[in-house]
Amino acid sequence: MGMIRKYADNTSHNSLSNKFRRKRFEIFKSLIKDLPKPVKILDVGGTINFWIRMGFTPGDDADITLFNAEPENVQDTGFKFIKGDAKDLSAFRDNEFDIVFSNSVIEHVGNFSGQKKMADEVLRTGRLSFVQTPNYYFPYEPHFLFPFFQFLPHSLKILMLKKFNLGWYKKAGNNSEAESILNSVKLLNAKELRSLFPHSEMIREKFFFMTKSYIIISKN
């Protein structure tokens, strides 16, 4: 499990996860390279550390607003920050941003209804949008770091969460805590994503021959 965590740790520069993120970010940069500067970017669920790791920070070329439920200290960084729920971007006008960016967030906003609210808000506030999320059918579940975890019976998942530390989660103390952890992740498949982001381009991120995750690119 320790070795798997090492490869999946997106805070490690040399991890497999970070290599995927850097490759993904090149696609993002290609989308915005010809936009008038500074490009106005909203990162839904974003952190300062992510942008620093990508080597892309605010300046003459970019104006970056982070929107996250967890507070970020942006003093003297050039970033802007607003605390809030990804399902409610009412702090922003329609098409206020040149591009709305979101990396591995939409699977954490609740049930499909909540995901629809987030998708609608992303589409509303950005002239372009770039949304990435893991593939439900990829055999290795990226949050619990256990093969085929998403396909296991609900009762078995609850039992495992109470018995073991799984992935990025500490062992749950009781059923309620285990349920809360399970409900914090809802992976999406291609069909669901197409219904959330109609008329959008879908890029399949491959690991060998399998789709590891999806990138959705939308243009208003």
C-alpha positions as CSV (number, residue, x, y, z in Angstrom):
1,M,0.0,0.0,0.0
2,G,2.9,2.4,0.8
3,M,4.3,1.9,-2.7
4,I,0.9,2.5,-4.3
5,R,0.4,5.7,-2.2
6,K,3.8,6.9,-3.5
7,Y,2.8,6.5,-7.1
8,A,-0.7,8.1,-6.4
9,D,0.5,11.0,-4.3
10,N,-0.1,14.2,-6.3
11,T,2.0,16.2,-4.0
12,S,5.1,14.3,-5.0
13,H,6.8,15.8,-8.1
14,N,7.9,12.4,-9.4
15,S,4.7,10.5,-8.7
16,L,2.7,8.9,-11.6
17,S,-0.3,11.0,-10.5
18,N,1.7,14.2,-10.9
19,K,3.0,13.1,-14.3
20,F,-0.5,12.8,-15.5
21,R,-1.4,16.2,-14.0
22,R,1.5,17.9,-15.8
23,K,0.5,16.2,-19.1
24,R,-3.1,17.3,-18.5
25,F,-2.0,20.8,-17.7
26,E,-0.2,21.1,-21.1
27,I,-3.7,20.6,-22.7
28,F,-5.0,23.3,-20.5
29,K,-2.2,25.7,-21.5
30,S,-2.8,25.0,-25.2
31,L,-6.4,26.0,-24.7
32,I,-5.6,29.4,-23.3
33,K,-2.4,30.3,-25.2
34,D,-4.1,32.5,-27.8
35,L,-6.6,34.2,-25.4
36,P,-6.1,37.9,-24.7
37,K,-3.9,38.5,-21.6
38,P,-4.3,38.4,-18.7
39,V,-6.5,35.3,-19.0
40,K,-9.1,35.3,-16.4
41,I,-9.2,31.9,-14.7
42,L,-11.5,30.4,-12.1
43,D,-10.2,27.2,-10.4
44,V,-13.1,25.4,-8.7
45,G,-11.7,23.4,-5.9
46,G,-8.2,24.7,-6.6
47,T,-5.2,25.4,-4.3
48,I,-2.1,27.6,-4.5
49,N,0.2,24.5,-4.3
50,F,-1.4,23.0,-7.4
51,W,-0.6,26.0,-9.6
52,I,2.9,26.4,-8.1
53,R,3.6,22.7,-8.9
54,M,2.4,23.4,-12.5
55,G,4.7,26.4,-12.7
56,F,1.9,28.7,-13.6
57,T,1.1,31.6,-11.2
58,P,-0.7,35.0,-11.5
59,G,0.9,37.8,-13.4
60,D,0.7,39.7,-16.6
61,D,-0.5,36.5,-18.4
62,A,-3.1,35.2,-15.9
63,D,-5.5,36.3,-13.3
64,I,-6.4,33.3,-11.1
65,T,-9.2,33.0,-8.6
66,L,-9.4,30.0,-6.4
67,F,-12.8,28.9,-5.2
68,N,-12.7,26.2,-2.5
69,A,-14.5,25.1,0.6
70,E,-11.2,25.0,2.4
71,P,-9.6,28.4,3.2
72,E,-6.4,29.4,1.5
73,N,-4.0,32.2,2.6
74,V,-3.4,34.1,-0.6
75,Q,-1.7,37.1,1.0
76,D,1.2,38.3,-1.2
77,T,0.8,35.5,-3.7
78,G,-1.1,37.2,-6.5
79,F,-4.0,34.7,-6.2
80,K,-7.5,35.7,-5.3
81,F,-9.6,33.4,-3.1
82,I,-13.3,32.9,-2.4
83,K,-14.6,30.3,0.0
84,G,-17.7,28.4,-1.1
85,D,-19.5,25.4,-2.4
86,A,-18.6,24.2,-5.9
87,K,-22.4,23.7,-6.6
88,D,-23.1,27.4,-6.1
89,L,-21.0,29.9,-8.0
90,S,-23.5,32.7,-7.6
91,A,-20.7,35.0,-6.5
92,F,-19.8,35.2,-10.2
93,R,-21.6,36.6,-13.3
94,D,-22.4,34.6,-16.4
95,N,-19.3,34.2,-18.5
96,E,-17.3,36.2,-16.0
97,F,-14.2,34.1,-16.7
98,D,-12.3,33.2,-19.8
99,I,-12.0,29.7,-18.5
100,V,-13.2,27.7,-15.5
101,F,-10.8,24.9,-14.5
102,S,-11.5,22.0,-12.2
103,N,-9.3,19.0,-11.4
104,S,-10.7,16.0,-9.6
105,V,-13.5,17.9,-7.8
106,I,-16.8,17.0,-9.4
107,E,-16.7,13.4,-8.0
108,H,-16.7,15.0,-4.5
109,V,-19.8,17.2,-4.5
110,G,-22.4,14.7,-3.6
111,N,-24.9,12.7,-5.7
112,F,-25.6,13.1,-9.4
113,S,-28.0,16.0,-8.7
114,G,-25.2,17.9,-6.9
115,Q,-22.8,17.1,-9.8
116,K,-25.4,18.5,-12.2
117,K,-25.5,21.7,-10.2
118,M,-21.7,22.1,-10.3
119,A,-21.6,21.3,-14.0
120,D,-24.3,23.9,-14.8
121,E,-22.5,26.5,-12.7
122,V,-19.1,25.8,-14.4
123,L,-20.7,26.1,-17.8
124,R,-22.5,29.3,-16.8
125,T,-19.5,31.2,-15.4
126,G,-16.9,30.4,-18.0
127,R,-16.6,31.0,-21.8
128,L,-14.4,27.9,-21.7
129,S,-14.3,25.1,-19.2
130,F,-11.8,22.4,-18.4
131,V,-13.0,19.7,-16.1
132,Q,-11.2,16.5,-15.2
133,T,-12.5,13.5,-13.2
134,P,-11.5,9.9,-12.8
135,N,-13.2,7.2,-14.7
136,Y,-15.7,5.0,-12.8
137,Y,-14.7,1.9,-14.8
138,F,-11.0,2.2,-14.3
139,P,-10.1,-0.9,-12.2
140,Y,-8.0,0.9,-9.6
141,E,-10.1,3.2,-7.4
142,P,-8.0,6.4,-7.0
143,H,-9.3,7.5,-3.6
144,F,-9.4,4.3,-1.6
145,L,-6.4,2.8,-3.6
146,F,-8.0,-0.6,-3.7
147,P,-8.7,-2.6,-6.9
148,F,-12.3,-2.6,-8.0
149,F,-13.4,-1.0,-4.7
150,Q,-16.2,0.9,-6.5
151,F,-17.8,-2.4,-7.6
152,L,-17.9,-4.0,-4.2
153,P,-21.2,-4.5,-2.3
154,H,-22.1,-1.5,-0.1
155,S,-21.9,-3.6,3.1
156,L,-18.4,-4.9,2.3
157,K,-17.2,-1.3,1.6
158,I,-18.5,-0.2,4.9
159,L,-16.9,-3.1,6.7
160,M,-13.5,-2.4,5.0
161,L,-13.6,1.2,5.9
162,K,-14.2,0.3,9.5
163,K,-11.4,-2.3,9.6
164,F,-8.6,-0.6,7.6
165,N,-7.0,2.6,6.6
166,L,-7.9,2.8,2.9
167,G,-6.1,5.1,0.5
168,W,-6.3,8.6,1.7
169,Y,-8.8,7.8,4.5
170,K,-8.2,6.8,8.1
171,K,-10.2,3.8,9.5
172,A,-13.8,4.8,10.2
173,G,-14.9,4.6,13.9
174,N,-18.4,3.5,13.1
175,N,-21.0,2.9,10.4
176,S,-22.0,6.6,10.2
177,E,-18.5,7.7,9.7
178,A,-17.9,5.0,7.0
179,E,-21.1,6.1,5.2
180,S,-19.9,9.7,5.3
181,I,-16.6,8.7,3.7
182,L,-18.3,6.6,1.0
183,N,-20.8,9.4,0.2
184,S,-17.9,11.8,-0.3
185,V,-16.9,10.1,-3.5
186,K,-19.2,9.5,-6.6
187,L,-17.2,8.5,-9.6
188,L,-18.7,9.2,-13.0
189,N,-18.7,7.2,-16.3
190,A,-18.6,8.6,-19.8
191,K,-22.4,8.5,-20.3
192,E,-23.0,10.5,-17.2
193,L,-20.4,13.1,-18.0
194,R,-21.8,13.6,-21.5
195,S,-25.2,14.2,-19.9
196,L,-23.7,16.8,-17.5
197,F,-21.6,18.5,-20.2
198,P,-23.6,18.2,-23.5
199,H,-22.0,19.4,-26.8
200,S,-18.5,19.2,-25.1
201,E,-15.3,17.6,-26.2
202,M,-14.2,14.5,-24.2
203,I,-10.6,13.5,-23.9
204,R,-9.8,10.1,-22.5
205,E,-6.7,9.9,-20.4
206,K,-5.1,6.5,-21.0
207,F,-3.1,4.3,-18.7
208,F,-1.9,1.5,-21.1
209,F,-5.0,0.6,-23.0
210,M,-7.5,1.7,-20.2
211,T,-9.2,5.1,-19.7
212,K,-7.9,6.3,-16.4
213,S,-9.8,9.6,-16.4
214,Y,-11.8,12.1,-18.5
215,I,-11.2,15.7,-19.5
216,I,-14.2,17.6,-20.6
217,I,-13.7,20.8,-22.6
218,S,-16.7,23.0,-23.2
219,K,-17.0,26.2,-25.2
220,N,-19.9,28.7,-24.8
